[in-house]
Structures are given as structure tokens and as C-alpha cells.
Amino acid sequence: MAYETILVETRGKVGLITLNRPKALNALNSQMQEDVVAALQAYEADETIGAIVITGSEKAFAAGADIKEMHQKSYIDMYMADFFSGWDAMLRIRKPIIAAVSGYALGGGCELAMMCDFIIAGDNAKFGQPEITLGVMPGMGGSQRLTRFVGKSKAMDMCLTGRMMDAEEAERSGLVSRVVPAATLVDEALKAAEKIASFSLPAVLMNKEAVNRSYETTLTEGLRFERRVFHSMFALEDQKEGMEAFSDKRAPNFRNQ
Ligand code: HXC
């Protein structure tokens, strides 16, 4: 399928989505939302794919929602379109999605990265929620997800001052899982995705679901959920294969069942 605002390629068992509006620093317009969601859904349906990477350019992962597309809209336009809600489809993707962030991840760009399962940052990455400088506030989850990632104090600081956080601070604060040299960012993210895709897909999906559950429930309910899912994994052939391979001192041959 041809997309207007993104490039897609398949690398082995990994789907790579590259945001591609270079003249607008990958500002997220409605077309890009449609393209990214459609590409994710295509990878989700593709049995040969085990993980997905979303990246941008070296200068910008994405410099925010497209201000030029938004600025003349009225309240009723935004409300009736339920603006930004199209991104919610991303949350229904069960395969892991890694954000590989180089350069600016601002506003909606930071929020898109946070909608992925984890973020690998280039050492040149800059994160921010500068909506306050435009007279608004985050609208794609920034005030909620950023607070859960980095805590109230830093989230307030970011949302109220609009300042940017560099890669080192983002790693220290728990926003990103690791920082790598910008030049090797996509390779490192692909390597992580290939690793994930080499495992049993049902086991990968269950791990993702369990970690995500921790955001939505109490500790007691989360622990109960984890244990039930863990028990259910003993119905998988891949569990037998994984544990037998360990005993036999050989590599497992997972068959996703
Ligand atoms: C539309 C954008 C854009 C954006 C950059 N561009 N960000 N267009 N929406 N979010 C465009 C610029 O207009 C310019 O195009 C081109 O990309 C290059 O940008 P420059 O500003 O010339 O580059 P530079 O000087 O290097 O500065 C980079 C930057 C700056 C610091 C990232 O572009 C910037 O501050 N961008 C806006 C960041 C921001 O506020 N993001 C949050 C958006 S609101 P032209 O054609 O003019 O040369 C949001 C959520 C909204 O995300 C939720 C509430 C409703």
C-alpha cells in the first residue's frame, strides 16, 4: 500500500515505519495519523511480523501536531471530529512498537513516542510538551502519560514551562529505556525489535498486555492478572519448547503456538 506521509519497509520479522514530512519536521497531520494507523494495522495482520519500529528523521522524530492544520479550527470542529482520537487505534495494536527518537519529539511527537511500548533515544533527542507556548495544552495524552513516566514534578515543569528535556535527562527520568549514539539509533532499535520478534509471539503479546495492565489497575488486581496469564502460558507449545531447549542447551524453535 502506498502512503503519503510515511515510508514503510519490512526488515526480516520487523516492520519499520519512518515518518516522512521533512519540510514540516514530521508535524503530525490527519493524513499522517491515518497512514501510521493503517501501517500499524497492516503489520498487526501480517503473520510474518513480530515487532514494529517507528522512527523519524535525524533532526525530528516529530515536532508536534501540525499547527498549520489546527490553528483555524473552532471548538465545534475539534469536538465533532474528536480531534486526535484516531490515534487511539494505536492502543489496540498488540504487537510491540518501539519508538526510535532522534532530534525533536515535541508536543504530539513526544505523545506519539509515549504511545509506543518503549522509547530508544538517540543522544541528540529532545523531548518536550511546548503546547503552553501556543496557548493550549497537550491533547494526545501528554499530561497523563508523561506524568506516569516521569512523575508529577517533572511533568508539571515540562507542561508549564514548555522546556525541552535532553536524552540524558529523559533516560534518568524514566521516559526512555536507553540512549544510543544518534548515528546507530535505527540499527539499535531494529536489533531490539528483531530480538523481540525472535521470541514466541503469544508470549510477547501476553508480556505486553501484562505490563500495560499495570497502568490500568490496582497492584492486587494486576498481580492476579499476571499470575493467571502466567499459568495460561503453560498451555503453549512454545513454553514446552522454550524450557526443553534450555535443558537441552540448544536454541529454542518457537512456532507461535
Ligand atoms: C507545523 C511545523 C511544526 C508543527 C515545525 N514546523 N514544527 N509545522 N506544525 N508542529 C515547520 C515550520 O513551520 C517550518 O516550515 C519547518 O517545519 C521547519 O521548522 P523551523 O521552525 O524553521 O525549524 P527550526 O528553526 O530548526 O526549529 C525547530 C523547532 C520549531 C524548535 C522544532 O520548528 C518549533 O518550535 N516547532 C513547533 C514545536 C511545537 O510547538 N510543537 C507542539 C505543537 S502542538 P516553514 O514552511 O514555515 O519553513 C501539539 C499538540 C497540540 O503537538 C495539542 C493541543 C490541541
Boltz pocket constraint, residues with backbone or C-beta under 6 A from the ligand:
constraints:
  - pocket:
      binder: B
      contacts: [[A, 22], [A, 23], [A, 24], [A, 25], [A, 27], [A, 28], [A, 63], [A, 64], [A, 65], [A, 66], [A, 67], [A, 68], [A, 104], [A, 106], [A, 107], [A, 108], [A, 109], [A, 130], [A, 131], [A, 134], [A, 136], [A, 137], [A, 138], [A, 139], [A, 140]]
      max_distance: 6.0
